[in-house]
Amino acid sequence: MVVRGLRIQLAIVAVPAAVAQEVVDQLIAAGVRGILNYAPTNLRVPKGVRVHYIDPVVMLQGMTYHLKKL
């Protein structure tokens, strides 16, 4: 796998919820230890793997609020 060969440790996951866990499992198996998750689902990861959850709708709402203040 390219991810393991390049020693990639961080990944962004932006896939449908139905396949997110499968994708994350593959990334972890390849050595990824940090995940930024845009998929609308909670992930199960082993100890030593860090996941940050991002909700793009909330982020966009925040941006539109700040744009109105300009």
C-alpha angles and dihedrals in degrees: 000000000000093000093061093042092054092042092234110182103176128056139177115220115203105158135119114287091244092068102028097098092049091051092047092049089054092048092050091048087054093053104267111150102173125054131184104201122205093163112110095242142080115253131216111224133166125251110282095040117101123207126190116193120216124191106202093196092058091046092051091048089053091050093051090050091054093044090058089057093057 
